[in-house]
Amino acid sequence: MITNEPSPLANENVITPQTQAEVSAPETPPTDRRWLELFKAFGAWGGSVGFLILIPLAFAIPYFVYLISSKRMPTAEQLMQDKTFLLLQIVAVIPAHLFTLGLAWILVTNRRRRPFAQTLGLSWPPGVSAWKGFSVCFLVALLLLGLGALITNVLGGGKTDLDKLIESSYQARLATAVVAVLTAPLVEEVIYRGMLYPALERVTGMGLAIAIVSFLFAGVHVYQYWNNLGVILAITILSITLTAVRAFSGRLLPSVVIHLVFNGLQSIYLILEPFLKKPENVQPAPALIELYRSLRHLLF
C-alpha cells in the first residue's frame, strides 16, 4: 500500500538552508587562522602607531588656528618651548590609547564573539595566587628599575624629547604621570604582548617572536630617545623581559602588572621631584633619587 507519510530516511537527507550554509562554508584551516590572527595583530599595532601620530596632530590644529588668528604664530623652536602646545601633546596620548584599546577590543573579540580578557590571558597562571603573583611582579619591576638606572648612568646621553616635555610645566608632569599609570601599561601590553606575541609565536616560534616584539616595542620609542643610547638599551631590556614573562607564564596579566609597577614608581617620583629639590648649600640628593631621575625617560 502506498502512503503519503514521509520516510524517516528521506528526512535525514533533506538539506535545509542552514545545513547548506554549513556545507558551503567549511571551517577555516588552522594555518589560515594563524595568518589571519597575525594580520589582525599587525593591524592593531599599525593602528596604535597611527593614533599616536594623528591624534596629537588633531589636538594641535585648533591651537595653531588660535595662534594664527592672534597673529603670533611661533617658529618651530619656539613651539617646542610653548607650554600649552607641549601639554596638549601629552594629553592627546590618552584618547590615542583609548582608540587603540577600542580597536584591539574589536579585533580580539571578533565583534563580541569572544571574551576579551580570557582571549588575551588577563589572569594569573594556574596555581599562582594574586598576592604571590603581584609580589613577584613587584620584585621584577624593582630589578628592572635598578638595571635601567645603572645602564643610563653608565652610558649617559643628552636630554630626550620626553625630558623636555616633562620639564616644560608641572601640568605636563601630572599629565605624563596619568598617562604612564592609567593607560600606557594596559594598552601597550595588549598590543605587544597580548596580540602581537601570540600571533607571531604561532608562526615563528617562541624565540623569534620574543625578538620581533621586543624590537618593535623598542623601535617605536627610538624617535623619542634617539639621542640617548642608554635609555634605548634600557627600554629594549624592559621589552625583552616583559615579552619573556608573557611567553613562559602563558598569561598577559603578569606583564601588565610589571609594566604598571615600573611606570607607577617613576610617576610617584615624577610628581614629587619639584618638591624634593634642595638648596645649593645642602648635600646632593640621595643616590636613590638620582637613580629615579635618570629613569624618568622610560614611562611610555
HELIX and SHEET records of a PDB file:
HELIX    1   1 PRO A    8  GLU A   12  1                                   5    
HELIX    2   2 PRO A   17  SER A   24  1                                   8    
HELIX    3   3 PRO A   30  SER A   69  1                                  40    
HELIX    4   4 ALA A   76  LEU A   79  1                                   4    
HELIX    5   5 LYS A   83  VAL A   91  1                                   9    
HELIX    6   6 VAL A   93  THR A  109  1                                  17    
HELIX    7   7 PHE A  116  LEU A  120  1                                   5    
HELIX    8   8 ALA A  130  LEU A  155  1                                  26    
HELIX    9   9 ASP A  161  GLU A  167  1                                   7    
HELIX   10  10 TYR A  170  VAL A  178  1                                   9    
HELIX   11  11 VAL A  179  THR A  183  3                                   5    
HELIX   12  12 ALA A  184  GLU A  189  1                                   6    
HELIX   13  13 VAL A  190  LEU A  196  3                                   7    
HELIX   14  14 TYR A  197  THR A  204  1                                   8    
HELIX   15  15 MET A  206  TYR A  225  1                                  20    
HELIX   16  16 LEU A  229  SER A  249  1                                  21    
HELIX   17  17 LEU A  253  LEU A  276  1                                  24    
HELIX   18  18 ALA A  287  LEU A  295  1                                   9    
HELIX   19  19 ARG A  296  LEU A  298  5                                   3    
END                                                                             
